[in-house]
């Protein structure tokens, strides 16, 4: 039996899919959720303990640490699937040969290089590489009517993105490259693309959700998605939704061929009255993974692997709407069991989650969008209420 390693920030959803396939499965994950399947060959970085804090993800996560921790697995397995948080470029040339997916991702992970590659061919926001905030302010003065954001050249999940103003107190992380980008206001959309050596196919469009969609707080942190993209799931009025869906499919497939994307990938957009702007390509399995599985009723990991091996994959039509919503803890709280049937990525009972850190994920499906939306939002309200109820226990 061939050996398969899943490695990344959180392998829970992929593990569930992998265990249905004919592989000897290995896993290295940063997070240790209580609903992660337990397997023989498994390493977990974050050991959650009763009455102890799980800490701040951005301060504690280190992809190099996970790779070092996984060395014996990497040497042993036949195939490797890097998930969010682990770049294929971090692996040695020898180990990259084992990767099922894109191996050289420099032109897509580096968002400024990506911008330079597509700016003459696709609609995309004006973007500039910057040394510091003062340079960003000077550039912005040339177009006083344009709003700008500052974002990391290499980053994910919407972290460390800030709207530029004349506040020189905005600090950039030392050692990290940043860029200035025209701030396009609109709705966030995404396309999932499945690529083999011979064919690239867009399989699903979705509404991408950030904190700003719920709190209107200029936070761009990824919070979930709803799919497939329709008049209802867009959560706002889009003129001629069929035209936008077709444009997303056409553009995503062009980008997949341009960058020769293999396996499951994502293309992110912002749409407004001026059109559809290409924002970035995520050259790996995306956060929409479980939603696509629920909507299409297929094993997405199997589809990813077959595509990487240049085998044909039949993609059915969507049977359900699916909605994923990540709940970030409203306060520092000690986790206690919550009785809901649509919550995942659960902390271990008694562990402490810091304020604004990911607490758990709500994922559900329904053929009736209104019923789905109502249930997920009701679950979201209950989770937040329960978290606040146990905040005193965490002090």
QUIRANOR-V573773 format. One record per pair of residues at least 6 apart in sequence whose C-alpha atoms are under 7 Angstrom apart, sorted by the first residue. I is the first residue (numbers start at 0). J is the second residue. If there is no record, write none. Layout:
i: [I | I]
j: [J | J]
//
This chain:
i: [0 | 0 | 1 | 1 | 1 | 2 | 2 | 2 | 2 | 2 | 2 | 3 | 3 | 3 | 3 | 3 | 3 | 3 | 3 | 4 | 4 | 4 | 4 | 4 | 4 | 4 | 5 | 5 | 5 | 5 | 5 | 5 | 6 | 6 | 6 | 6 | 6 | 6 | 7 | 7 | 7 | 7 | 7 | 7 | 7 | 7 | 8 | 8 | 8 | 8 | 8 | 9 | 9 | 9 | 10 | 11 | 11 | 12 | 13 | 14 | 15 | 16 | 16 | 17 | 17 | 25 | 25 | 26 | 26 | 26 | 27 | 27 | 27 | 27 | 28 | 28 | 28 | 29 | 29 | 29 | 30 | 30 | 30 | 31 | 31 | 31 | 31 | 32 | 32 | 32 | 32 | 33 | 33 | 33 | 34 | 34 | 34 | 47 | 47 | 47 | 48 | 49 | 49 | 50 | 50 | 50 | 51 | 51 | 52 | 52 | 52 | 52 | 53 | 53 | 54 | 55 | 62 | 62 | 77 | 78 | 78 | 78 | 79 | 79 | 79 | 80 | 80 | 80 | 81 | 82 | 82 | 87 | 87 | 87 | 88 | 88 | 88 | 95 | 99 | 99 | 100 | 100 | 100 | 100 | 101 | 101 | 101 | 104 | 106 | 106 | 107 | 107 | 107 | 108 | 109 | 109 | 110 | 110 | 110 | 111 | 111 | 121 | 122 | 122 | 122 | 123 | 123 | 123 | 124 | 124 | 124 | 124 | 125 | 125 | 126 | 126 | 126 | 126 | 127 | 127 | 127 | 128 | 128 | 128 | 129 | 129 | 129 | 129 | 132 | 133 | 135 | 136 | 145 | 146 | 146 | 147 | 147 | 147 | 147 | 147 | 147 | 148 | 148 | 148 | 148 | 148 | 148 | 148 | 148 | 149 | 149 | 149 | 149 | 149 | 149 | 149 | 149 | 150 | 150 | 150 | 150 | 150 | 150 | 151 | 151 | 151 | 151 | 152 | 152 | 152 | 156 | 156 | 157 | 157 | 157 | 158 | 158 | 160 | 184 | 185 | 185 | 185 | 186 | 186 | 186 | 187 | 187 | 187 | 187 | 187 | 187 | 188 | 188 | 188 | 188 | 188 | 188 | 189 | 189 | 189 | 189 | 189 | 189 | 189 | 189 | 190 | 190 | 190 | 190 | 190 | 190 | 190 | 190 | 190 | 191 | 191 | 191 | 191 | 191 | 191 | 191 | 191 | 192 | 192 | 192 | 192 | 192 | 192 | 192 | 193 | 193 | 193 | 193 | 193 | 193 | 193 | 193 | 193 | 194 | 194 | 194 | 194 | 194 | 194 | 195 | 195 | 195 | 195 | 195 | 196 | 196 | 199 | 199 | 199 | 200 | 201 | 201 | 201 | 203 | 204 | 204 | 204 | 204 | 205 | 205 | 205 | 205 | 205 | 206 | 206 | 206 | 206 | 206 | 206 | 207 | 207 | 207 | 208 | 208 | 208 | 208 | 209 | 209 | 209 | 209 | 209 | 210 | 210 | 210 | 210 | 210 | 211 | 211 | 211 | 222 | 222 | 223 | 223 | 223 | 224 | 224 | 224 | 224 | 225 | 225 | 225 | 225 | 226 | 226 | 226 | 226 | 227 | 229 | 230 | 230 | 230 | 251 | 260 | 261 | 261 | 262 | 262 | 262 | 262 | 263 | 263 | 263 | 264 | 264 | 264 | 264 | 264 | 265 | 265 | 265 | 265 | 266 | 266 | 266 | 267 | 267 | 267 | 267 | 268 | 268 | 268 | 268 | 269 | 269 | 269 | 269 | 270 | 288 | 290 | 290 | 290 | 292 | 292 | 293 | 293 | 294 | 294 | 294 | 294 | 294 | 295 | 295 | 295 | 295 | 302 | 305 | 305 | 306 | 318 | 319 | 319 | 319 | 320 | 320 | 320 | 320 | 321 | 321 | 321 | 322 | 322 | 322 | 323 | 323 | 323 | 324 | 324 | 324 | 325 | 325 | 325 | 325 | 326 | 326 | 326 | 326 | 327 | 327 | 327 | 327 | 328 | 328 | 328 | 328 | 328 | 328 | 328 | 329 | 329 | 329 | 330 | 330 | 330 | 330 | 330 | 331 | 331 | 331 | 331 | 331 | 332 | 332 | 332 | 332 | 332 | 332 | 332 | 332 | 332 | 333 | 333 | 333 | 333 | 333 | 333 | 333 | 333 | 334 | 334 | 334 | 334 | 334 | 335 | 335 | 336 | 341 | 341 | 341 | 342 | 342 | 342 | 342 | 343 | 343 | 343 | 344 | 344 | 345 | 346 | 351 | 352 | 361 | 364 | 365]
j: [22 | 23 | 22 | 23 | 77 | 22 | 23 | 24 | 76 | 77 | 78 | 22 | 23 | 24 | 25 | 76 | 77 | 78 | 79 | 24 | 25 | 26 | 76 | 78 | 79 | 80 | 25 | 26 | 27 | 79 | 80 | 81 | 26 | 27 | 28 | 80 | 81 | 82 | 27 | 28 | 29 | 81 | 82 | 83 | 84 | 85 | 28 | 29 | 30 | 83 | 84 | 28 | 29 | 30 | 28 | 35 | 36 | 289 | 300 | 36 | 36 | 298 | 300 | 24 | 300 | 40 | 41 | 40 | 41 | 42 | 41 | 42 | 43 | 69 | 42 | 43 | 44 | 43 | 44 | 45 | 43 | 44 | 45 | 43 | 45 | 46 | 47 | 344 | 345 | 346 | 347 | 345 | 346 | 347 | 343 | 344 | 345 | 53 | 347 | 350 | 350 | 349 | 350 | 349 | 350 | 351 | 350 | 351 | 350 | 351 | 352 | 353 | 351 | 352 | 353 | 356 | 84 | 85 | 97 | 97 | 98 | 99 | 97 | 98 | 99 | 98 | 99 | 100 | 87 | 283 | 284 | 95 | 102 | 103 | 102 | 103 | 104 | 102 | 304 | 307 | 261 | 262 | 283 | 307 | 260 | 261 | 282 | 282 | 112 | 113 | 113 | 280 | 282 | 153 | 152 | 153 | 152 | 153 | 279 | 128 | 152 | 277 | 275 | 276 | 277 | 276 | 277 | 278 | 180 | 181 | 183 | 276 | 180 | 181 | 178 | 179 | 180 | 181 | 178 | 179 | 180 | 177 | 178 | 179 | 135 | 177 | 178 | 179 | 167 | 167 | 179 | 165 | 181 | 181 | 182 | 162 | 163 | 179 | 180 | 181 | 182 | 160 | 161 | 162 | 163 | 179 | 180 | 181 | 182 | 160 | 161 | 162 | 163 | 177 | 178 | 179 | 180 | 159 | 160 | 161 | 177 | 178 | 179 | 159 | 176 | 177 | 178 | 176 | 177 | 178 | 220 | 221 | 219 | 220 | 221 | 219 | 220 | 219 | 271 | 269 | 270 | 271 | 269 | 270 | 271 | 206 | 207 | 208 | 268 | 269 | 270 | 205 | 206 | 207 | 267 | 268 | 269 | 204 | 205 | 206 | 207 | 265 | 266 | 267 | 268 | 201 | 203 | 204 | 205 | 247 | 251 | 265 | 266 | 267 | 201 | 202 | 203 | 204 | 263 | 264 | 265 | 266 | 199 | 200 | 201 | 202 | 263 | 264 | 265 | 199 | 200 | 201 | 202 | 261 | 262 | 263 | 264 | 306 | 200 | 260 | 261 | 262 | 263 | 306 | 261 | 262 | 306 | 307 | 309 | 261 | 309 | 252 | 255 | 256 | 252 | 248 | 251 | 252 | 227 | 226 | 227 | 228 | 244 | 224 | 225 | 226 | 227 | 228 | 224 | 225 | 226 | 228 | 232 | 233 | 223 | 224 | 225 | 221 | 222 | 223 | 224 | 219 | 220 | 221 | 222 | 223 | 218 | 219 | 220 | 221 | 222 | 217 | 218 | 219 | 324 | 325 | 323 | 324 | 325 | 287 | 322 | 323 | 324 | 232 | 321 | 322 | 323 | 232 | 320 | 321 | 322 | 320 | 240 | 236 | 237 | 240 | 266 | 282 | 306 | 307 | 303 | 304 | 306 | 307 | 283 | 284 | 303 | 281 | 282 | 283 | 284 | 285 | 280 | 281 | 282 | 285 | 279 | 280 | 281 | 277 | 278 | 279 | 280 | 275 | 276 | 277 | 278 | 275 | 276 | 277 | 278 | 276 | 299 | 321 | 322 | 323 | 298 | 299 | 321 | 364 | 317 | 318 | 319 | 320 | 321 | 315 | 316 | 317 | 318 | 312 | 311 | 312 | 312 | 366 | 364 | 365 | 366 | 364 | 365 | 366 | 368 | 363 | 364 | 365 | 362 | 363 | 364 | 361 | 362 | 363 | 360 | 361 | 362 | 357 | 359 | 360 | 361 | 357 | 358 | 359 | 360 | 355 | 356 | 357 | 358 | 352 | 353 | 354 | 355 | 356 | 357 | 358 | 354 | 355 | 383 | 353 | 354 | 355 | 387 | 390 | 352 | 353 | 354 | 390 | 393 | 351 | 352 | 353 | 386 | 387 | 389 | 390 | 392 | 393 | 349 | 350 | 351 | 352 | 389 | 390 | 392 | 393 | 346 | 348 | 349 | 350 | 351 | 348 | 349 | 348 | 361 | 362 | 363 | 359 | 360 | 361 | 362 | 359 | 360 | 361 | 359 | 360 | 359 | 358 | 393 | 358 | 375 | 371 | 371]
//
